Amino acid sequence: MNLSTQTTFIKTLSRELGFDYCGIARAQRLDDDARKLEQWLTKGYQGKMGYMENHFDMRVDPTLLVPGAKSVVTLLLNYYPEEQQAEGAPKIAKYAYGTDYHLVIREKMNEFLYRIREKIGQVEGRGFVDSAPVLERSWAVRSGLGWVGKNGNLIHKQTGSFFFIATLIIDLELEYDDPFAKDYCGSCTRCLDACPTGAIVDPTLIDGSRCISYLTIELKDELIAPEFRDKMEGWMFGCDICQDVCPWNRFARPHQQDAFAPIPLLLNLGTAEWEAMDEQFFRTLLKNSPMKRSKWKGIQRNIRFLENPGKI
């Protein structure tokens, strides 16, 4: 197979596996991103996410993850839901309504690599979705899939930002897409203006330690700092504020993935039900949910903080 045929096969296969968009970039060290990442870490914007400091070289050089890597294939999978939570319920980020995306996408990526080898021959590669030190958004931009908005999210011009990003690094040479060269945010500042905790320090510069998603998921402290009192706006797990206010998400359309259908009961549970939930029921209800990341103890902490900010 020549480069064109191989590339067409890869992109056709991505659609067969349910991905919405596929872009391909040449595997190379990301020197500019390395400098930006180093500055971000120096400012302490990772908060207590110590893992962000690990494997720095791997984050910026795909050949350290896959020796001999030639191509980085970036895949977008829509998760925008048709359903909404009951009014007044503790808020859950839309990506967490259904089955854990790690489980869903990992299966797709395994199938992707298997099908490539079946058609093309022995190809070495690895698929990633939040599972290794990969700068997914940078590769998405280099693959022509969109630009990084002021809220730090990848924005696709046709359908917004409610996407999971998966990355396949392979030692197969392909035809490469042109990088996405333009920023279409313009003078809009809706996400900066709407963020209640001031986590968007400057356009595309996010203080992760102030993000509501960090505070409700990544932060494992028993207390959420009192400075965030009355700034959580009802969010119990994650936060969608900066995406909900983004004008580009008026183009978002409901996903077609059965696995992302809301877990029964999840959208209708109120504060009282979450407070009364014991750990065993939590584990049963959310056994395949990304909400497991916060654990029962974390969800209980978050609920208490919403009800009585600054105290446990």
Secondary structure, DSSP 8 states (H G I E B T S, - for coil): --HHHHHHHHHHHHHHTT-SEEEEEE----HHHHHHHHHHHHTTTTTT-GGGGTTHHHHH-GGGTSTT--EEEEEEEE---S----TTS-EE-GGGSSS-HHHHHHHHHHHHHHHHHHHH----EEEESSSSS--HHHHHHHTTS-EE-TTS-EEBTTTBS-EEEEEEEES--------------TT--HHHHH-TT--EEETTEE-GGG-HHIIIII---SS--GGGTT-STTEEE---HHHHT-GGGGG------GGGS--TTGGG--HHHHHH--HHHHHHHTTTSGGGGGHHHHHHHHHHHHHSTT--
